[in-house]
Amino acid sequence: MKIIYLHHSGFIVELERMTLIFDAITNIPPHFLRKGRKNYFFVTHSHQDHFSQKILSYGSDYDTTYIFSDDIPEKGGRNIHYMAPYQKMSFPGIEIETFGSTDLGVSFFVQAEGKNIFHSGDLNWWDWDTESHPNINPEVEERDFKAVIQKIEAQTGNHKMDVAFVPVDSRLGGSACRAAEYFIDKLHPKVLIPMHFWEDFSVIRTLANRETGSGTEIPLFDDRNVVIGNY
């Protein structure tokens, strides 16, 4: 399983027989997509930092299937499928389950070729500074995040995650890593890959240093369109 970082919350997961693409908003270098195999595009929600119309253009050259959160306006086309939170969908060789978010849309749990993959979308512990975000209730944000994690733990407990993509958003200041730390503590993924940090790659090392000895690998990377690792 090869993991490629695109940008922000965008990743490619290349398996032996299929490729999974999550929340791609930038042009995908041609050598990262392969013809003659199935390519599944996942979009967690409609915010412009997670969804771009340009991903629909890949359908003309590649065998593509699109799995969209149901908050995205319907585009039509038999290869586009919509999912609300807490639904299941399957295709040959792949099982997809959605969970909730603490913003718009869904998070995805995908089982394919013996691998268990989770993409959080905007499922995050949004612990904003109340001075800059006076309408935010920190207690509600904490409660909502932990409630979704509890549901994920209950549903996926027998399927340890091989890789999880989780927000580590430096705009949250000292709370940037809080969601990822809680995620590791409760769900123990083999590999956790930070996302949603725009160009502030420093938060990756911050999280890695904090989670030394946790049993979860946190790979370091510092550029777009790079192979993070093979798992």
C-alpha positions as CSV (number, residue, x, y, z in Angstrom):
1,M,0.0,0.0,0.0
2,K,1.6,3.2,-1.2
3,I,0.6,6.5,0.3
4,I,1.0,9.7,-1.6
5,Y,0.4,13.2,-0.2
6,L,-1.2,15.6,-2.6
7,H,-2.1,18.8,-0.7
8,H,-4.0,19.8,2.5
9,S,-6.3,16.8,3.1
10,G,-5.7,15.2,-0.3
11,F,-4.1,11.7,-0.5
12,I,-3.7,8.8,-2.8
13,V,-3.7,5.2,-1.5
14,E,-2.4,2.9,-4.2
15,L,-3.2,-0.8,-3.6
16,E,-2.3,-3.8,-5.7
17,R,-5.4,-3.7,-7.9
18,M,-7.1,-0.3,-7.2
19,T,-6.3,3.3,-6.3
20,L,-8.2,5.3,-3.7
21,I,-8.1,9.1,-4.0
22,F,-9.3,11.3,-1.1
23,D,-10.3,15.0,-1.1
24,A,-8.1,15.9,-4.0
25,I,-8.3,19.7,-4.8
26,T,-5.1,20.1,-6.9
27,N,-4.0,18.7,-10.2
28,I,-2.9,15.1,-9.8
29,P,0.5,14.4,-11.5
30,P,-0.2,11.8,-14.3
31,H,2.2,9.3,-13.0
32,F,0.2,8.9,-9.8
33,L,-2.8,7.5,-11.6
34,R,-2.7,4.3,-13.6
35,K,-4.9,3.2,-16.4
36,G,-6.2,-0.4,-16.5
37,R,-7.3,-0.4,-12.9
38,K,-10.2,1.0,-10.8
39,N,-9.8,4.5,-9.4
40,Y,-12.1,5.5,-6.5
41,F,-12.4,9.2,-5.8
42,F,-13.7,10.0,-2.3
43,V,-15.0,13.5,-1.2
44,T,-15.8,14.0,2.4
45,H,-17.8,17.2,2.0
46,S,-18.4,20.3,-0.2
47,H,-16.0,22.8,1.3
48,Q,-13.6,24.1,-1.4
49,D,-10.6,22.9,0.5
50,H,-11.9,19.3,0.2
51,F,-13.8,19.2,-3.1
52,S,-12.9,20.4,-6.6
53,Q,-14.9,19.9,-9.7
54,K,-11.7,19.1,-11.6
55,I,-11.7,15.5,-10.2
56,L,-14.7,14.8,-12.5
57,S,-12.4,15.3,-15.5
58,Y,-10.4,12.2,-14.8
59,G,-13.4,10.1,-15.7
60,S,-12.6,10.5,-19.4
61,D,-9.2,8.8,-19.2
62,Y,-9.5,6.5,-16.2
63,D,-11.9,3.9,-14.9
64,T,-13.3,6.0,-12.1
65,T,-16.0,5.7,-9.5
66,Y,-16.9,8.7,-7.3
67,I,-18.1,8.5,-3.7
68,F,-19.4,11.8,-2.6
69,S,-20.8,13.1,0.7
70,D,-24.5,13.8,0.2
71,D,-24.1,17.5,1.1
72,I,-22.5,17.9,-2.4
73,P,-25.1,19.0,-5.0
74,E,-25.9,16.1,-7.3
75,K,-23.9,16.0,-10.5
76,G,-25.6,13.1,-12.2
77,G,-23.8,10.2,-13.9
78,R,-24.0,6.6,-13.0
79,N,-20.5,6.5,-11.7
80,I,-21.2,9.1,-8.9
81,H,-22.6,7.8,-5.6
82,Y,-23.7,9.7,-2.6
83,M,-23.5,8.7,1.0
84,A,-24.8,10.3,4.2
85,P,-23.2,9.6,7.6
86,Y,-23.6,6.1,9.0
87,Q,-24.3,4.3,5.7
88,K,-22.6,1.4,4.0
89,M,-21.8,0.8,0.3
90,S,-19.9,-1.9,-1.5
91,F,-18.3,-2.5,-4.9
92,P,-16.3,-5.6,-6.0
93,G,-13.4,-5.9,-3.7
94,I,-14.2,-2.8,-1.6
95,E,-16.4,-2.0,1.4
96,I,-17.2,1.6,2.4
97,E,-18.7,2.8,5.6
98,T,-19.3,6.5,6.6
99,F,-19.2,8.1,10.0
100,G,-20.1,11.5,11.1
101,S,-18.2,14.8,11.1
102,T,-17.9,17.8,13.4
103,D,-18.4,20.0,10.4
104,L,-20.0,19.2,7.1
105,G,-20.2,15.8,5.4
106,V,-18.8,12.5,6.4
107,S,-15.7,10.6,7.4
108,F,-14.8,7.4,5.5
109,F,-13.8,3.9,6.7
110,V,-12.7,1.8,3.7
111,Q,-11.8,-1.8,3.6
112,A,-10.0,-3.0,0.4
113,E,-7.5,-5.7,-0.4
114,G,-7.0,-6.6,3.3
115,K,-6.3,-2.9,4.3
116,N,-8.4,-0.8,6.6
117,I,-8.2,3.0,5.8
118,F,-9.9,5.9,7.6
119,H,-10.2,9.5,6.3
120,S,-11.5,12.0,8.8
121,G,-12.6,14.8,6.4
122,D,-13.4,17.6,8.8
123,L,-14.0,15.3,11.8
124,N,-11.9,17.3,14.2
125,W,-11.8,18.5,17.8
126,W,-12.4,22.2,16.9
127,D,-11.0,23.7,20.0
128,W,-10.9,27.3,18.8
129,D,-9.9,30.2,20.9
130,T,-13.2,31.7,22.1
131,E,-11.9,35.2,21.7
132,S,-11.4,34.8,18.0
133,H,-14.5,32.5,17.6
134,P,-17.0,33.8,20.2
135,N,-19.8,31.6,18.9
136,I,-17.9,28.4,19.6
137,N,-18.8,26.4,22.7
138,P,-15.6,24.4,23.6
139,E,-17.6,21.9,25.7
140,V,-20.0,21.1,22.8
141,E,-17.1,20.8,20.4
142,E,-15.4,18.3,22.7
143,R,-18.6,16.3,23.3
144,D,-19.4,16.1,19.6
145,F,-16.0,14.9,18.6
146,K,-15.7,12.3,21.3
147,A,-19.2,11.0,20.4
148,V,-18.2,10.3,16.8
149,I,-15.0,8.6,17.9
150,Q,-17.0,6.4,20.3
151,K,-19.2,5.3,17.4
152,I,-16.1,4.6,15.2
153,E,-14.5,2.6,18.0
154,A,-17.7,0.5,18.5
155,Q,-18.1,-0.2,14.8
156,T,-14.5,-0.8,13.7
157,G,-13.0,-2.3,16.9
158,N,-12.4,-5.7,15.3
159,H,-10.7,-4.0,12.3
160,K,-7.6,-2.2,13.3
161,M,-6.9,0.7,11.1
162,D,-3.8,0.3,8.9
163,V,-3.7,4.0,8.1
164,A,-5.8,7.0,9.4
165,F,-5.7,10.5,8.0
166,V,-6.6,13.0,10.8
167,P,-6.6,16.8,10.9
168,V,-3.7,18.6,12.7
169,D,-4.7,22.2,12.1
170,S,-2.2,24.8,13.3
171,R,-4.8,27.5,13.4
172,L,-6.0,25.9,16.6
173,G,-2.7,26.9,18.3
174,G,-1.8,24.7,21.3
175,S,-4.8,22.5,20.5
176,A,-3.7,21.7,17.0
177,C,-2.8,18.1,17.8
178,R,-5.6,17.4,20.3
179,A,-7.8,15.4,17.9
180,A,-5.0,13.3,16.6
181,E,-3.7,12.5,20.1
182,Y,-7.2,11.5,21.2
183,F,-7.7,9.4,18.0
184,I,-4.5,7.5,18.7
185,D,-5.4,6.9,22.3
186,K,-8.8,5.5,21.5
187,L,-8.4,3.8,18.1
188,H,-4.6,2.9,17.9
189,P,-4.1,3.0,14.1
190,K,-0.9,1.5,12.9
191,V,-0.1,4.6,10.9
192,L,-1.6,8.1,11.4
193,I,-1.0,10.7,8.8
194,P,-1.7,14.4,9.7
195,M,-3.6,16.6,7.3
196,H,-5.5,19.9,7.0
197,F,-2.4,21.9,7.8
198,W,-2.1,23.8,4.5
199,E,1.7,24.6,4.3
200,D,2.6,24.3,8.0
201,F,4.4,21.0,7.9
202,S,6.0,21.7,11.3
203,V,2.9,20.4,13.1
204,I,3.7,16.9,11.8
205,R,6.9,16.8,13.7
206,T,5.2,18.3,16.7
207,L,2.7,15.4,16.8
208,A,5.3,12.8,16.0
209,N,7.4,14.0,19.0
210,R,4.4,13.9,21.3
211,E,3.4,10.4,20.2
212,T,6.8,8.8,20.5
213,G,6.3,5.4,22.1
214,S,2.5,5.3,21.4
215,G,2.8,2.4,18.9
216,T,1.4,4.5,16.1
217,E,3.8,5.5,13.3
218,I,3.6,9.1,12.2
219,P,5.6,9.6,9.0
220,L,7.4,12.9,8.4
221,F,7.0,14.7,5.1
222,D,7.5,18.3,4.0
223,D,6.3,18.8,0.5
224,R,3.3,18.2,-1.9
225,N,3.0,15.4,-4.3
226,V,5.4,13.0,-2.5
227,V,5.3,9.4,-1.6
228,I,5.0,9.2,2.2
229,G,5.6,5.5,2.5
230,N,4.8,1.9,1.6
231,Y,2.8,-0.1,4.2
